[in-house]
Amino acid sequence: MITSASPRGVQVTLLEPQLPVIPAPAPESKIALKTTLKPAPKPIPAAAPTEPLAQAPAPTSAFALLPRAHAHHFAPPESMRLHYAVTKGGDSAKASLTWRTQSHADQPASYELIYEATYFGVSVLKQTSVGLLGDAGLAPLRFGDKRRGKAEQATHFDADKQHITFSNNRPEAPLVGGEQDRSSVLVQLVSLFAAKTVPWQAGQVIEMPVASTDELETWRFEVLGEEQLALPAGELPAVHLMRRARRAFDQTVELWLAPSLGYVPVRIRQSDSSGVTDAQLLGREKL
């Protein structure tokens, strides 16, 4: 699919809709979020903007505003399943995002996240992320990506050895804390906005290190503002985030997070050389 900070910082230095015994707990994640002001982007014609979010007075580090002992930088959602209508070109499909959490008496809480897209009942994409939950949000342990007709590719996050490994034998990447995968990054953003610890404003940029199935790179999400959306699930306002493509064959990922629904993603749009994939919320259910 397609997306973390402690008082010491998450060097955050999903999703492609094309979207558990847990091992010993991973060390506390360090996340550093950067906030920079950029010129306000041109409005997106597809969505009618409402009153924009207040402009930030000056560039600053979001987590510099947090109390040193603050323990609630993130607020992960309750277990739920979201249903989406997906379009790409002239084709239509369905997708679901299933999020489950579980508490444990003697170790950190754990999570499982599954994003699956189906075409006429046949699974064409299934991405899974499992890991731990802490004060700094999600700490993935394994990410899997399975596409129709192909073997699953996986990414492993090893906190003891402090590295990230890829099943396709690509060079390993360092694990310093705060890293997300292409599915967990989505819920990490939801958790960050839902905590409401820092007032988010148009023009800010949130940076997170995100691992795919072959590399680790920094994803930069621009906060574009609040827009009114007309979706299959109804009309509602949502905060628009955008991660712009940085090179050829890269993806532009756009997310709309709805404050009235706990900042869950009500729309996910991905654009690349193959076209535009647009997932819009149909409904949700508690698990």
C-alpha positions in Angstrom: 0.0 0.0 0.0 0.7 2.8 -0.7 2.7 5.7 5.7 7.6 8.4 15.1 9.1 10.2 17.8 10.2 10.0 21.3 11.4 13.0 23.4 14.9 12.0 22.1 13.8 12.1 18.5 12.5 9.6 15.6 14.9 10.0 12.8 12.0 9.7 10.7 14.7 11.2 8.8 -0.2 3.3 3.8 0.6 2.2 0.2 0.1 1.0 -2.6 -3.4 -0.2 -3.0 -1.8 -1.6 -5.6 -2.7 -1.2 -1.0 1.6 -13.5 15.2 3.9 -15.0 18.3 5.7 -11.7 18.4 9.4 -11.9 19.1 11.1 -10.1 22.0 10.1 -6.4 22.1 12.0 -4.0 19.9 13.8 -1.1 21.7 12.0 2.2 22.0 11.8 3.9 18.7 13.4 7.3 18.1 11.4 9.4 15.7 12.3 12.9 14.5 9.7 14.8 12.6 10.7 17.9 10.7 8.3 20.7 10.1 9.1 23.2 7.3 7.0 25.8 5.6 6.6 25.7 1.9 4.7 27.9 -0.5 1.1 26.8 -0.5 0.5 24.4 -3.4 -2.1 25.0 -6.0 -5.5 23.6 -5.0 -6.5 20.1 -6.3 -9.4 20.6 -8.8 -11.0 17.3 -7.8 -11.8 18.4 -4.2 -13.5 21.6 -3.2 -11.3 23.2 -0.5 -12.8 24.6 2.7 -11.2 27.1 5.0 -7.4 26.2 5.1 -5.6 25.2 8.2 -3.8 28.0 10.0 -0.4 28.8 8.7 2.6 28.0 10.9 4.3 31.1 12.2 7.8 29.8 11.5 9.7 26.6 10.7 10.2 24.5 13.8 10.7 21.0 14.9 7.3 19.5 15.8 8.7 17.5 18.7 10.6 20.4 20.1 7.1 21.5 21.3 6.6 18.3 23.3 7.2 18.0 27.0 10.3 16.0 27.7 8.5 13.3 29.6 5.4 13.2 27.3 4.3 9.6 26.8 1.5 10.0 24.3 3.0 11.3 21.1 0.9 8.7 19.2 -2.6 7.4 19.5 -3.1 4.2 17.4 -6.7 3.5 16.4 -8.8 0.7 17.8 -9.1 -2.5 15.9 -11.1 -1.9 12.7 -11.6 -2.8 9.1 -12.0 -0.1 6.4 -13.6 -0.9 3.0 -12.7 1.0 -0.2 -13.9 1.3 -3.8 -10.8 1.3 -6.1 -10.5 2.6 -9.6 -7.6 2.6 -12.1 -8.3 3.7 -15.6 -11.5 2.0 -16.6 -11.2 -0.8 -14.1 -12.9 -1.1 -10.7 -11.9 -3.2 -7.7 -12.4 -3.4 -4.0 -9.9 -3.2 -1.1 -9.9 -3.6 2.6 -7.6 -2.4 5.3 -7.7 -4.5 8.5 -6.0 -3.2 11.7 -5.9 -5.4 14.8 -4.1 -4.7 18.1 -3.5 -7.1 21.1 -2.3 -6.4 24.6 0.2 -8.6 26.4 0.8 -8.9 30.1 4.5 -9.3 30.0 5.5 -7.5 26.8 4.5 -4.5 24.6 1.2 -4.6 22.7 1.4 -6.0 19.2 -0.4 -5.2 15.9 -1.3 -6.8 12.6 -2.1 -4.7 9.6 -3.4 -6.3 6.3 -4.2 -4.4 3.1 -5.8 -6.5 0.4 -7.2 -5.5 -3.0 -9.4 -7.9 -5.0 -10.6 -7.9 -8.6 -13.8 -9.9 -9.2 -13.1 -11.7 -5.9 -9.5 -12.6 -6.8 -6.7 -11.2 -4.6 -4.4 -9.1 -6.8 -2.4 -7.5 -3.9 -1.9 -8.3 -0.3 0.4 -6.4 2.0 0.9 -7.4 5.7 2.8 -5.7 8.5 3.2 -7.1 12.0 5.1 -5.5 14.9 4.9 -3.9 18.3 3.3 -0.7 19.7 5.0 1.7 22.1 5.1 5.3 23.1 6.7 6.1 19.8 4.0 4.4 17.8 4.5 1.4 15.5 7.7 -0.6 15.4 7.4 -3.1 12.5 9.0 -6.6 12.7 8.0 -7.9 9.3 6.5 -6.6 6.1 5.2 -8.8 3.3 4.1 -8.0 -0.2 2.2 -10.6 -2.3 1.0 -9.9 -5.8 -1.0 -12.2 -8.1 1.1 -14.7 -9.9 4.3 -13.8 -7.9 6.0 -15.1 -4.8 5.8 -13.0 -1.7 8.6 -10.6 -1.0 9.4 -9.7 2.6 11.3 -7.2 4.7 12.5 -8.0 8.2 13.3 -5.4 11.0 15.9 -6.9 13.4 16.2 -4.6 16.5 18.9 -6.9 18.1 21.2 -6.7 15.1 20.0 -3.2 14.3 19.4 -3.8 10.6 16.7 -4.3 8.0 17.0 -7.2 5.6 15.2 -7.9 2.3 14.2 -11.3 1.0 15.4 -10.4 -2.6 19.0 -10.2 -1.3 19.3 -6.4 -1.7 21.9 -4.8 0.6 20.6 -4.5 4.2 19.8 -1.1 5.7 20.5 0.2 9.2 17.8 0.1 11.8 18.1 3.0 14.3 14.4 3.4 15.4 11.4 5.0 13.8 11.5 3.1 10.5 8.2 2.1 9.0 7.2 -0.1 6.1 4.9 0.8 3.2 1.8 -0.3 5.2 2.6 0.7 8.7 3.5 4.3 7.6 -0.2 4.9 7.0 -1.3 4.0 10.5 1.7 5.8 12.0 0.5 9.0 10.4 -3.0 8.3 11.6 -1.7 7.8 15.1 0.4 10.9 15.0 -2.5 13.1 13.9 -5.0 11.5 16.3 -2.7 12.2 19.3 -3.3 16.0 18.7 -0.1 16.8 20.7 1.0 19.3 18.1 -1.3 21.6 16.0 -0.7 20.6 12.4 -0.8 23.3 9.8 -0.7 23.7 6.1 2.8 23.9 4.8 4.4 21.6 7.3 6.4 18.5 6.2 6.5 15.2 8.0 9.5 13.0 7.3 9.7 9.2 8.0 12.1 6.5 6.9 10.1 3.9 5.0 11.2 0.5 3.9 9.8 -1.2 0.8 10.8 -4.8 -0.2 14.2 -3.7 -1.5 15.3 -0.4 0.1 15.0 2.1 2.9 14.3 5.8 1.9 12.9 8.9 3.5 9.3 9.8 2.7 8.3 13.4 3.0 4.6 14.2 3.5 3.5 17.7 2.8 0.4 18.9 4.7 -1.6 20.7 2.0 -4.6 21.7 4.1 -8.2 20.7 4.8 -10.6 19.8 1.9 -14.3 18.8 1.7 -14.6 15.4 0.0 -17.6 13.7 -1.6 -17.0 9.9 -1.1 -19.1 6.8 -1.5 -19.3 6.8 2.4 -20.6 10.4 2.3 -19.3 14.0 2.5 -16.8 15.0 5.1 -13.7 17.2 5.6 -10.2 15.6 5.5 -6.6 16.7 5.9 -4.8 16.3 2.6 -1.2 15.0 2.7 1.1 14.4 -0.3 4.3 12.5 -0.8 5.7 13.6 -4.2 7.7 11.3 -6.5 11.4 11.9 -6.3 12.7 10.1 -9.4 11.6 8.2 -12.5 9.2 5.4 -11.9 8.6 6.6 -8.3 5.1 7.1 -6.9 3.2 10.2 -5.8 1.1 9.2 -2.8 -1.8 11.3 -1.5 -3.7 10.6 1.7 -6.8 12.3 3.0 -7.3 11.8 6.8 -10.7 12.5 8.3 -10.7 14.2 11.8 -14.3 13.2 12.4 -13.4 9.5 12.0 -10.2 9.6 14.1 -8.0 10.6 11.2 -8.5 7.3 9.4 -7.6 7.4 5.7 -10.8 8.0 3.7 -9.0 8.4 0.4 -5.7 7.1 -0.9 -4.5 8.1 -4.4 -1.3 6.8 -6.0 0.1 8.1 -9.3 3.0 6.6 -11.3 3.9 5.7 -14.8 1.2 3.0 -15.0 -1.6 5.4 -14.1 -3.6 6.6 -11.2 -5.1 4.3 -8.5 -7.8 5.9 -6.4 -9.2 4.2 -3.3 -12.2 5.9 -1.7 -13.9 4.9 1.6 -17.0 2.8 1.3 -17.5 2.1 5.0 -15.8 0.9 8.2 -16.5 -1.6 11.0 -15.1 -2.2 14.4 -13.4 -5.5 15.2 
